[in-house]
Amino acid sequence: MTSSPLGLHRVREPEPGAPGTGGLKTAAPGPNEPGPGERGSGGAVLPQAAWRLDPDPRIQPDEVRVGVERLNLDAASFRQIRESTGGAPDAMRAAVLAIVGARGKMHNPVTGSGGMLTGVVAEAGPRSPLGLHAGMRIATLVSLSLTPLAITDGLAQWDGQSEQIPCTGHAILFARSIAVPLPDDLPMPLALAVFDVCGAPALTQRVVSACRAGRRSGEAPAGSRGPVVAILGAAGKSGSLSAAAARAAGAAAVIGVVPTGAEAALLHQSGLADAVVRADARDPVGLADAVAGAGGPADVTVVCVDVPGCEGGAILATAPGGTVIFFSMATSFSAAALGAEGMAADVTMLIGNGYAPGHAELALDLIRTNEPVRALFERRVFHDRGGFSAHTAEKPPRALPQRTAVTEEAVVTGTAVAAEEAAAATETGALTGREA
């Protein structure tokens, strides 16, 4: 086969059961996946859009084969698999293996998303431009939804409690793929969690910096007060990094939105947000009112939640001329576009694509230098039966820096907190490790 730097030569089925491309009959695509005939005909299909890829371990001169050590499912895909299987470990393992077996990649047909991986370079082709060599431990910074993948151990080490999946197998990187060496100063599960969401703080920093400098049309002149930034899912991985990046870029105020009392208390304790709002991001009016009550509307709203239906609330919580950044694989483009039109909302909407120059270095720097962010990540990654399985934790979670104790009612603005939910605010140790 002729090699393509984009991986076109690895496309085995452009669409389910396409004739002349392997003939494998697979399940019908989910709601976020194009069906037969929707990809067009006669043109090349990129690996991400293809239904099935060829994970043949024999590499082309510009490819790299990686011995896989761990997969990291994106939050939306992990949630969908967990909920559709009832959370039973055997059923979750079977679901992931079925996807990879049918598609030659980890590309969830319901959410349309994948994740990323870590592993050791087994072989690098002589014309690969990635600068990798055999024996190097790396993390890929491209989605599993476009990465040829084969799993050989049946996921026997995965207990289904975390989106991080220890496994054995191989993956193929193309000439246009992105990978970075794993840092020596961070535990591998922690580094993987950071790399999985490193595009979010990079784009957040860029947008907030531009807004503050007044370079974008319709915004305040240079030297004016910084923007108000609202982070939906601010206690999660991408949310906490985005909050830290927004503050570093000159945000006048950071409003953190979380769904539960426990996460509100945890976020307040971290000090990453100037105001902590407890609200359901799927309730447009309630969310907008809560953000407004905390100092909004926001000039920049960053969506870091892993559930569908948050588009309208994010738009409504954003000031005219403001910007909404969607960093959720559960986002619906049509809901966002048509919702903004229906509300006559003059907002710029950006889809975070997970890549920006220097994004990995920026995220690692935030983890290394921002103690509250690292503490939140370590709770998510290493918590005994939540963020990461106890038997694979390489380091115990560190405690969050202590702040003055206050009641939840004094911390959280927005909807009143019922007594039983207020009690949950003291149970931050029971967090599950999923994104807010």
Residue pairs with C-beta under 8 A, 6 or more apart in sequence:
1 9
1 60
2 9
3 9
3 60
3 61
3 62
3 63
3 175
4 174
5 62
5 174
5 175
5 176
6 46
6 47
6 174
6 175
6 176
7 46
7 47
7 53
7 146
7 148
7 172
7 174
7 176
7 177
8 44
8 45
8 46
8 47
9 60
10 47
10 53
10 54
10 55
10 148
10 172
10 174
11 21
11 44
11 45
11 46
11 47
11 50
11 52
11 53
11 54
12 21
12 22
12 24
12 50
12 52
12 53
12 54
12 104
13 21
13 22
13 24
13 26
13 50
13 51
13 52
14 21
14 39
14 45
14 49
14 50
14 51
15 34
15 35
15 36
15 37
15 38
15 39
15 45
15 50
15 51
16 25
16 26
16 27
16 28
16 29
16 35
16 36
16 51
17 23
17 24
17 25
17 26
17 36
18 36
18 51
21 52
22 52
22 54
24 52
24 102
26 51
26 52
26 102
26 103
27 102
27 109
28 35
29 35
29 51
29 109
30 108
30 109
30 110
30 111
30 112
31 110
32 110
32 111
32 112
33 109
33 112
34 49
39 45
39 49
46 146
47 53
47 105
47 146
47 147
47 148
47 174
48 107
48 143
48 145
48 146
51 103
52 102
52 103
52 104
52 105
53 103
53 104
53 105
53 146
53 147
53 148
53 149
54 104
54 148
55 104
55 105
55 148
55 149
55 150
55 170
55 171
55 172
56 148
56 172
57 65
57 150
57 170
57 172
59 65
59 123
59 125
59 172
60 125
61 125
61 126
61 127
61 128
62 125
62 127
62 128
62 129
62 174
62 175
63 125
63 128
63 172
63 173
63 174
63 175
64 121
64 123
64 124
64 125
64 128
64 130
64 132
64 172
64 173
64 177
64 179
65 121
65 122
65 123
65 124
65 170
65 171
65 172
65 173
66 117
66 119
66 120
66 121
66 122
66 138
66 140
66 170
66 171
66 172
66 173
66 179
67 119
67 120
67 121
67 122
67 168
67 169
67 170
68 117
68 118
68 119
68 149
68 151
68 167
68 168
68 169
68 170
68 171
69 117
69 118
69 119
69 120
69 137
69 166
69 167
69 168
69 188
70 117
70 118
70 119
70 164
70 165
70 166
70 167
70 188
70 189
70 192
71 96
71 106
71 115
71 116
71 117
71 144
71 164
71 165
71 167
72 115
72 116
72 117
72 118
72 163
72 164
72 165
72 192
72 193
72 196
73 81
73 96
73 106
73 114
73 115
73 144
73 163
73 164
73 165
74 111
74 113
74 114
74 115
74 143
74 163
74 196
74 306
74 329
75 163
75 236
75 237
75 306
75 328
75 329
75 434
75 435
76 108
76 111
76 113
76 306
76 307
76 328
76 329
76 330
77 108
77 111
77 113
77 114
77 115
77 163
77 329
78 115
78 163
78 306
78 434
79 306
79 307
79 434
80 108
80 110
80 111
81 92
81 95
81 96
81 108
82 92
82 160
84 95
84 110
85 91
85 92
85 94
85 95
87 160
88 160
89 158
89 159
89 160
89 161
92 158
92 160
93 154
93 155
93 156
93 158
93 160
96 106
96 151
96 155
96 165
97 151
97 154
97 155
99 106
99 107
99 108
99 109
100 106
100 149
100 150
100 151
103 109
104 148
104 149
104 150
105 114
105 144
105 145
105 146
105 147
105 148
105 149
106 114
106 115
106 144
106 145
106 147
106 149
107 113
107 114
107 144
107 145
107 146
108 114
108 145
111 329
111 330
112 145
112 329
113 143
113 145
113 329
114 143
114 144
114 145
114 146
114 147
115 143
115 144
115 163
115 196
116 139
116 140
116 141
116 142
116 143
116 144
116 192
116 195
116 196
117 139
117 140
117 144
117 147
117 149
117 171
118 137
118 138
118 139
118 140
118 182
118 188
118 191
118 192
119 137
119 138
119 171
120 135
120 136
120 137
120 138
121 132
121 133
121 134
121 135
121 136
121 137
121 138
122 134
122 170
123 134
124 130
124 132
124 133
124 134
127 175
128 173
128 175
129 175
130 173
130 175
130 177
130 178
130 179
132 138
132 173
132 179
136 181
137 181
137 182
137 188
138 179
138 180
138 181
138 182
139 179
139 180
139 182
139 191
139 192
139 195
140 147
140 171
140 173
140 177
140 178
140 179
141 178
141 179
141 180
141 195
141 198
141 354
141 355
141 359
141 360
142 173
142 177
142 178
142 179
143 354
147 171
147 172
147 173
147 177
148 171
148 172
149 169
149 170
149 171
149 172
150 169
150 170
150 171
151 167
151 168
151 169
152 168
152 169
152 170
153 167
153 168
153 169
155 165
155 167
157 166
157 167
157 392
158 165
158 166
158 167
159 389
159 391
161 385
161 386
161 388
161 389
162 386
162 387
162 388
162 389
162 433
163 434
164 189
164 192
164 193
164 381
164 388
164 392
166 392
173 179
178 355
180 195
180 360
182 188
182 191
183 191
183 364
185 368
186 194
186 364
186 367
186 368
187 394
187 395
188 394
189 381
189 382
189 388
189 392
189 393
189 394
190 367
190 377
190 378
190 381
190 382
190 394
190 395
191 364
193 237
193 377
193 380
193 381
194 237
194 241
194 363
194 364
194 367
194 377
195 360
195 363
196 237
197 237
197 238
197 241
197 327
197 363
198 241
198 354
198 359
198 360
198 362
198 363
198 364
199 327
199 352
199 353
199 354
199 355
199 356
199 359
200 238
200 239
200 241
200 242
200 245
200 302
200 304
200 327
200 352
201 238
201 241
201 242
201 244
201 245
201 359
201 362
201 363
201 366
202 245
202 356
202 358
202 359
202 362
202 363
203 325
203 327
203 350
203 352
203 356
204 229
204 242
204 245
204 246
204 249
204 300
204 302
204 325
205 245
205 246
205 248
205 249
205 362
206 249
206 356
207 300
207 323
207 325
207 350
208 226
208 227
208 229
208 245
208 246
208 249
208 250
208 251
208 300
209 249
209 250
210 216
211 219
211 226
211 227
211 299
211 300
211 323
212 224
212 226
212 227
212 249
212 250
212 251
213 222
214 220
214 221
214 222
214 223
214 224
215 222
216 323
216 348
218 321
218 346
219 299
219 321
225 252
226 249
226 250
226 251
226 252
227 251
227 252
227 298
227 299
227 300
227 322
228 251
228 252
228 253
228 255
228 295
228 296
228 297
228 298
228 299
228 300
228 319
229 243
229 246
229 251
229 253
229 254
229 255
229 298
229 299
229 300
229 301
229 302
230 254
230 255
230 256
230 257
230 291
230 296
230 298
230 300
230 301
230 302
230 317
230 318
231 239
231 242
231 243
231 246
231 254
231 255
231 256
231 257
231 273
231 301
231 302
231 304
232 239
232 257
232 281
232 287
232 301
232 302
232 303
232 304
232 305
232 310
232 313
232 314
232 436
233 239
233 257
233 258
233 281
233 303
233 304
233 305
233 306
233 328
233 435
233 436
234 240
234 242
234 243
234 254
234 256
234 257
234 258
234 267
234 272
234 273
234 276
234 304
234 436
235 256
235 258
235 263
235 264
235 266
235 267
235 270
235 376
235 436
236 304
236 305
236 306
236 380
236 434
236 435
236 436
237 376
237 377
237 380
237 435
238 304
238 327
238 435
239 256
239 302
239 304
239 435
239 436
240 270
240 272
240 372
240 373
240 376
240 377
241 363
241 366
241 367
241 373
242 302
242 304
242 327
243 254
243 256
243 272
243 273
244 272
244 366
244 370
244 372
244 373
245 362
245 366
246 254
246 300
246 302
247 254
247 272
248 366
251 300
253 274
253 275
253 295
254 272
254 273
254 274
254 275
255 273
255 274
255 275
255 276
255 277
255 291
255 294
255 295
255 296
255 298
256 267
256 272
256 273
256 275
256 276
256 277
257 277
257 278
257 279
257 281
257 287
257 290
257 291
258 264
258 267
258 276
258 277
258 278
258 436
259 278
259 279
259 280
259 281
259 436
260 278
260 421
260 424
260 436
261 278
261 408
261 412
261 417
261 421
261 422
261 423
261 424
261 425
262 424
262 425
262 426
262 427
262 428
262 430
262 431
263 428
263 431
263 436
264 276
264 278
264 408
264 411
264 412
264 425
265 408
265 411
265 425
265 426
265 428
266 376
266 379
266 400
266 428
266 431
267 273
267 276
268 276
268 403
268 406
268 411
268 412
269 400
269 401
269 402
269 403
269 428
270 372
270 373
270 375
270 376
270 400
270 401
271 372
271 401
271 403
272 372
272 373
272 376
274 295
275 294
275 295
275 413
276 294
276 411
276 412
276 413
277 290
277 291
277 293
277 294
277 412
277 413
277 414
278 290
278 412
278 413
278 414
278 415
278 417
279 286
279 287
279 290
279 291
279 414
279 415
280 286
280 287
281 287
281 303
281 305
281 307
281 309
281 310
281 313
281 314
282 307
282 308
282 309
282 310
282 313
283 313
284 312
284 313
284 315
284 316
285 316
286 313
286 414
286 415
287 313
287 314
287 316
287 317
288 296
288 297
288 313
288 316
288 317
289 414
290 413
290 414
290 415
291 297
291 298
291 301
291 317
292 317
293 413
293 414
294 413
294 414
296 317
296 319
297 317
297 318
297 319
297 322
298 317
298 318
298 319
298 322
299 318
299 319
299 322
299 323
300 318
300 322
300 323
300 324
300 325
301 314
301 315
301 317
301 318
301 322
301 323
301 324
301 325
302 324
302 325
302 327
303 310
303 311
303 314
303 324
303 325
303 326
303 327
303 328
303 331
304 327
304 328
304 435
304 436
305 328
305 330
305 435
305 436
306 328
306 329
306 330
306 434
306 435
307 328
307 330
308 330
308 331
308 332
309 330
309 335
310 328
310 330
310 331
311 326
311 331
311 332
311 335
311 336
311 339
312 335
312 339
312 343
314 324
314 326
315 324
315 336
315 339
315 340
315 343
315 345
315 347
315 349
316 343
316 345
318 324
318 345
318 347
320 345
320 346
320 347
321 346
321 347
322 347
322 348
323 347
323 348
323 349
323 350
324 336
324 347
324 348
324 349
324 350
325 350
325 352
326 336
326 349
326 350
326 351
326 352
327 352
331 351
333 351
336 349
337 349
339 345
340 347
340 349
366 373
367 373
367 374
367 377
368 374
371 401
372 400
372 401
374 398
375 397
375 398
375 399
375 400
375 401
376 400
378 395
378 397
378 398
379 387
379 397
379 400
379 431
379 433
380 386
380 387
380 388
380 431
380 433
381 387
381 388
381 393
381 397
381 433
382 388
382 393
382 394
382 395
382 396
382 397
383 397
383 429
383 431
383 433
384 390
384 393
386 430
386 431
386 432
386 433
387 431
387 432
387 433
388 433
407 422
408 417
408 422
408 425
409 417
409 422
417 425
